[in-house]
Amino acid sequence: MTTRKNLEIERLRAIAVLLTILVHAPFKQLFSPYLYSSFTGVDLFFVISGFVVTTSFLRTLPAKSGSSTLERLQNGKRAIAEFYVRRVFRIAPSAFFYIALYWLVAVIMAANGSIESYARPQDIFREGVAFAGGIYNYAMVYGGITSNLAHYYSLSIEEHFYLIAPVLLVLCGSTPRRLVAFGVGVALVLFVARPLTAASIANLSHTRFDELFYGAMLALLLPSYQRVLGSQTNWHKRAELPGFVLLALSPRLYPLTKTLIGLALCALLTLLPGVTNTKVLDGTSGQFYFSVSSAAFISYGAVSTVLVALASLERGWIVPVPGISTFLEYVGSRSYSLYLGHMLIIDVYNDLYFRLYEYVPDFFRLTRAGYALQFAAVLIASLCLAELSYRLVETPFRNIGRHVSRSWMQTPA
């Protein structure tokens, strides 16, 4: 099944991965103190993933779900199987390709006398095994493994969501029941899982599912709010609105208004206080009912949900700026490979930078412009690596997954 890409969702993917790179990049605190601790890129990724995965899966379900739970499961089992086939070919090849690459770099670094934590191939191997076993984020949080591949925690969370969402969508059978199920899931995360978790709530699946559930609920509500908000309204003709609002909603200024609102929401997501400013990472966030860190995640999820809702309309809310939009769409299409590989570039960069520090010109290490150039170099190198893996690994295996799933669907039941 081939579906047209939503380019505004692609732009949001780009914003999410660029925010993630920004928070991991060397010397990010020297760009601006307002950007130093923003951890909101992954939160946006979660809402996007919940929305896209649910939207895609709903298209594969039969028109008649069935009257009983057993009948619904029987009618939906083929769609569930196809879903898992496509997800495996979409996620696993690139993830393990980069794990192998991290391991190879660790071997080279160790042979060259690096004392960095990632210069231990045996640790990278153990982390790869933990990821393959589906327990990476829990093993990392509870000290079972090192955290050289720490950004893989988000993949583990999404994998656990994939185990729940398709079955839940099939068993519930109707939109109202599905909304109730995901709503209950959000409540369990906010009022049970987070308060009762003594460890860091940032990296565990049961404390982060809420944002994926928000995306799933958006997908279920999409037909309703598209009818209400998707078409051009006559709000600019309503005399009871303030004058400046009427002006902003006028046909001439409405496109600009939408663009500015989208940019403002992106800026808000970027500037929200990061979790490193709260107690989210020190294991003291388990308090009834909302800790500061839990409230921070709620704010990230809320802004991300609004952004994804606007992007789903495909009405020019998300950065419809010529040139910039094209760049963001390109980055968004490579966002998965870029997310997996950017830490490898940063690890190698850090090792080489401090080994060769005495040879680095003062301009690069002592000025804000020099730090900006270093960040640009890291970003370009990350994009180049992502382009290679996108073409050589991600795209071929994704195509294989599509072929296998089509063959599966064409096989008589």
C-alpha positions in Angstrom: 0.0 0.0 0.0 1.5 3.4 -1.1 0.3 6.6 0.5 1.2 10.2 -0.2 3.6 11.8 2.2 2.4 14.6 4.4 5.2 17.2 3.8 4.2 19.2 6.9 4.8 16.1 9.0 8.1 15.7 7.3 9.0 19.2 8.3 8.1 18.5 11.9 10.3 15.4 11.8 13.2 17.6 10.7 12.5 20.1 13.5 12.5 17.2 16.0 15.8 15.7 14.8 17.5 19.1 14.6 16.4 19.8 18.2 17.8 16.5 19.3 21.1 17.1 17.5 21.3 20.6 19.1 20.9 19.2 22.6 23.7 16.6 22.0 26.1 18.8 20.0 29.4 20.0 21.5 29.4 23.5 22.9 25.6 23.9 22.5 25.5 25.9 25.8 27.6 28.6 24.1 25.1 29.3 21.3 22.4 30.5 23.7 21.6 29.8 27.3 17.9 29.5 26.3 18.7 26.5 24.1 21.0 24.6 26.4 18.7 22.1 28.0 15.9 21.7 25.5 15.0 17.9 25.3 11.8 18.4 23.3 12.8 16.8 20.0 12.1 13.3 21.1 8.7 14.3 22.6 7.7 15.7 19.1 9.0 12.5 17.6 6.7 10.4 19.9 3.6 12.3 19.0 4.4 12.1 15.3 5.1 8.4 15.6 1.8 7.7 17.4 -0.1 9.7 14.8 1.6 8.3 11.7 1.6 4.7 12.9 -2.1 4.7 13.9 -3.2 6.5 10.7 -1.3 3.9 8.6 -2.6 0.9 10.6 -6.2 2.0 10.5 -6.1 2.0 6.7 -5.2 -1.7 6.6 -8.1 -2.8 8.9 -11.2 -4.4 7.3 -14.3 -2.3 7.0 -16.2 -4.6 9.3 -14.3 -5.3 12.5 -16.7 -7.8 14.0 -19.2 -8.0 16.8 -17.2 -9.9 19.3 -13.6 -9.6 20.6 -12.6 -12.9 19.1 -14.2 -12.0 15.8 -12.4 -8.7 15.7 -9.1 -10.3 16.5 -9.7 -12.9 13.8 -10.5 -10.2 11.2 -7.6 -8.0 12.2 -4.8 -10.6 12.6 -3.7 -10.2 9.0 -3.4 -6.4 9.4 -1.5 -6.9 12.6 1.0 -9.3 11.0 1.5 -7.0 8.1 2.1 -4.1 10.5 4.9 -6.0 12.3 6.6 -7.1 9.1 6.7 -3.5 7.9 7.9 -2.2 11.2 10.7 -4.8 11.5 12.1 -4.0 8.0 11.6 -0.2 8.7 13.4 -0.1 12.1 15.8 -3.1 12.6 18.2 -2.9 9.6 19.3 0.7 10.2 19.3 0.3 14.0 21.7 -2.7 13.8 23.7 -1.2 11.0 24.5 1.7 13.3 25.2 -0.5 16.3 27.7 -2.4 14.2 29.2 1.0 13.1 29.4 2.1 16.7 31.1 -1.1 17.6 33.6 -0.8 14.8 34.5 2.8 15.8 34.9 1.6 19.4 37.4 -1.0 18.2 39.4 1.6 16.3 39.3 4.1 19.2 40.4 1.5 21.7 43.3 0.5 19.4 44.4 4.1 19.3 44.4 4.5 23.1 41.2 6.4 23.6 40.0 6.5 27.2 36.4 7.6 26.3 33.6 5.4 27.5 32.6 4.4 24.0 36.1 3.0 23.2 35.0 -0.3 24.8 33.7 -2.6 22.1 32.4 -5.2 24.6 30.1 -2.5 26.2 28.7 -1.6 22.8 28.1 -5.3 22.1 26.2 -5.7 25.3 24.1 -2.7 24.6 23.3 -4.1 21.1 22.2 -7.4 22.7 20.0 -5.5 25.1 18.4 -3.6 22.2 17.9 -6.8 20.2 16.1 -8.2 23.3 13.8 -5.3 23.5 14.9 -4.2 27.0 17.5 -1.5 26.2 15.9 1.4 28.0 15.1 -0.6 31.2 18.6 -2.2 31.2 20.2 1.3 30.8 18.1 3.0 33.5 18.6 0.2 36.1 22.3 -0.1 35.5 22.4 -3.4 33.6 24.4 -1.9 30.7 26.4 1.2 29.9 24.8 4.1 28.0 26.9 4.7 25.0 23.9 4.2 22.8 21.6 6.1 25.1 19.6 7.7 22.3 18.3 4.2 21.4 16.1 4.4 24.5 13.5 6.2 22.3 13.5 3.3 19.8 12.8 0.9 22.7 9.9 3.0 23.9 8.4 3.1 20.4 8.9 -0.7 20.0 7.0 -1.3 23.2 4.2 1.0 21.9 4.1 -1.1 18.7 3.4 -4.2 20.8 0.3 -2.5 22.3 -1.2 -0.1 19.8 -2.2 -2.5 16.9 -3.8 -5.1 19.2 -5.6 -2.3 21.1 -7.0 -0.8 17.9 -8.2 -4.1 16.7 -9.8 -5.3 20.0 -11.6 -2.0 20.7 -13.2 -2.1 17.3 -14.7 1.4 17.1 -13.4 5.0 17.3 -15.1 5.9 20.7 -13.8 2.7 22.3 -10.3 3.3 21.0 -10.3 6.9 22.2 -11.4 5.7 25.7 -8.7 3.0 25.7 -5.9 5.5 24.8 -7.4 8.1 27.2 -7.2 5.5 30.0 -3.6 4.8 29.0 -2.7 8.5 29.3 -4.3 8.7 32.7 -2.4 5.6 33.9 0.9 7.1 32.7 0.2 10.5 34.4 -1.4 9.4 37.7 0.0 5.9 38.3 3.2 5.1 36.3 5.1 8.4 36.8 4.2 8.9 40.5 5.1 5.3 41.4 8.4 5.3 39.5 11.4 6.1 41.6 13.9 6.0 38.8 14.3 8.5 36.0 10.9 8.9 34.2 12.7 10.2 31.0 13.7 6.9 29.6 11.2 4.3 30.6 8.3 3.1 28.4 5.6 3.1 31.0 6.3 6.7 31.9 6.6 8.0 28.4 3.7 6.3 26.5 1.4 9.3 27.0 2.9 11.2 24.0 2.5 8.3 21.7 -1.1 7.9 22.9 -1.7 11.6 22.1 -0.6 11.0 18.6 -2.8 7.9 18.3 -5.8 9.9 19.6 -5.1 12.6 17.0 -5.2 10.0 14.3 -8.6 8.7 15.5 -10.0 12.2 15.7 -8.5 13.3 12.3 -11.7 13.0 10.2 -13.7 15.1 12.8 -11.3 18.0 13.2 -10.4 18.1 9.5 -14.0 18.8 8.8 -14.1 21.6 11.3 -10.7 23.2 10.8 -9.4 21.9 7.5 -11.4 24.1 5.1 -11.2 27.9 4.7 -13.6 29.4 7.3 -15.5 32.7 7.3 -14.2 33.7 10.7 -12.9 36.9 9.2 -16.5 38.0 8.6 -17.6 37.6 12.2 -18.1 41.1 13.5 -17.9 40.1 17.2 -14.2 39.3 16.9 -11.7 42.0 17.9 -10.4 44.1 15.0 -6.9 42.8 15.0 -8.2 39.2 14.9 -10.4 40.1 12.0 -7.4 41.6 10.2 -5.3 38.5 10.9 -8.0 36.2 9.6 -8.7 38.2 6.5 -8.0 36.3 3.2 -5.0 38.4 2.5 -3.2 37.9 5.9 -4.5 34.4 6.8 -1.6 32.5 5.2 0.9 34.7 7.0 -1.1 34.3 10.3 -0.9 30.5 10.0 2.8 30.6 9.2 3.5 32.8 12.2 1.4 30.6 14.5 3.3 27.5 13.4 6.7 29.2 13.8 5.7 30.5 17.3 4.7 27.0 18.4 8.0 25.6 17.1 9.9 28.3 19.0 7.9 27.6 22.1 8.8 23.9 21.9 12.4 24.9 21.5 12.5 27.3 24.4 10.5 25.3 27.0 12.6 24.6 30.1 14.4 21.4 29.5 14.4 18.3 31.7 17.9 19.0 32.8 16.5 22.0 34.7 14.3 19.7 36.7 14.7 16.6 38.9 13.8 14.2 36.1 17.3 12.8 35.7 18.3 12.3 39.4 15.7 9.7 40.3 13.7 11.9 42.7 10.7 12.6 40.5 8.3 10.0 42.1 5.9 12.3 43.9 2.1 12.6 43.9 0.7 13.8 41.6 2.8 16.0 39.4 6.5 16.5 39.9 8.2 19.4 38.1 9.7 17.0 35.6 6.3 15.3 34.9 4.8 18.8 34.3 7.7 19.5 31.9 6.9 16.4 29.9 3.2 17.3 29.8 4.0 20.7 28.4 6.2 19.2 25.7 3.5 16.7 24.8 0.8 19.4 24.7 2.8 21.7 22.3 3.8 18.7 20.2 0.2 17.5 19.9 -0.9 20.9 18.7 1.9 21.0 16.1 1.1 17.5 14.8 -2.7 18.4 14.6 -1.9 21.5 12.5 0.5 19.6 10.3 -2.1 16.8 9.7 -4.4 19.4 8.1 -1.9 20.1 5.4 -3.0 23.7 5.1 0.3 25.5 5.4 0.7 25.8 9.1 4.2 24.3 9.4 7.0 26.5 7.9 5.7 27.0 4.3 8.7 29.1 3.6 10.3 28.5 0.2 13.8 27.1 0.5 13.5 26.4 4.2 10.6 24.1 3.7 12.5 22.1 1.0 15.5 21.7 3.4 13.3 20.6 6.2 11.5 18.1 4.0 14.9 16.6 3.0 16.1 16.4 6.6 12.7 15.0 7.7 12.9 12.2 5.1 16.4 11.2 6.5 15.5 11.9 10.1 15.6 8.3 11.3 19.1 7.7 9.9 20.2 11.1 11.1 18.9 10.4 14.6 20.7 7.0 14.8 24.0 8.3 13.4 24.5 11.8 14.8 25.9 10.6 18.1 28.5 8.6 16.3 29.7 11.7 14.6 29.7 13.6 17.9 31.6 10.9 19.7 34.3 10.8 17.1 34.4 14.6 17.0 34.8 14.9 20.7 37.6 12.4 20.8 39.5 14.0 18.0 38.9 17.5 19.2 40.4 17.0 22.6 43.3 14.9 21.2 44.2 17.7 18.8 43.1 20.6 21.0 46.5 22.3 20.9 46.4 22.4 17.1 42.9 23.9 17.0 43.0 27.7 16.1 41.9 30.0 18.8 39.1 31.3 16.6 37.3 27.9 16.6 37.7 27.2 20.3 37.3 30.7 21.9 34.6 32.5 19.8 30.9 32.0 19.4 31.3 32.1 15.6 33.9 29.3 15.9 31.5 27.2 18.0 28.8 27.8 15.4 31.1 26.6 12.7 32.0 23.5 14.7 28.2 22.7 15.1 27.7 23.2 11.3 30.6 20.8 10.6 29.0 18.2 12.9 25.6 18.7 11.3 27.0 18.4 7.7 29.0 15.2 8.6 25.9 13.7 10.3 23.8 14.5 7.2 26.4 12.9 4.9 26.4 9.7 7.0 22.6 9.7 7.1 22.4 10.1 3.4 24.6 7.1 2.9 22.7 4.8 5.3 19.4 6.1 3.9 20.3 5.1 0.4 22.3 1.9 1.2 20.4 0.5 4.2 17.1 2.2 5.1 15.5 2.5 1.7 16.4 -0.9 0.3 15.1 -2.8 3.4 12.0 -0.6 3.6 11.2 -1.6 0.0 11.8 -5.3 0.9 9.4 -4.9 3.8 6.8 -3.5 1.5 7.2 -6.3 -0.9 7.0 -9.0 1.8 3.9 -7.4 3.4 2.2 -7.1 -0.1 3.0 -10.8 -0.7 1.6 -11.6 2.7 -1.6 -9.7 2.1 -2.1 -11.4 -1.3 -1.8 -14.9 0.2 -5.2 -16.5 0.7 -6.3 -16.6 4.3 
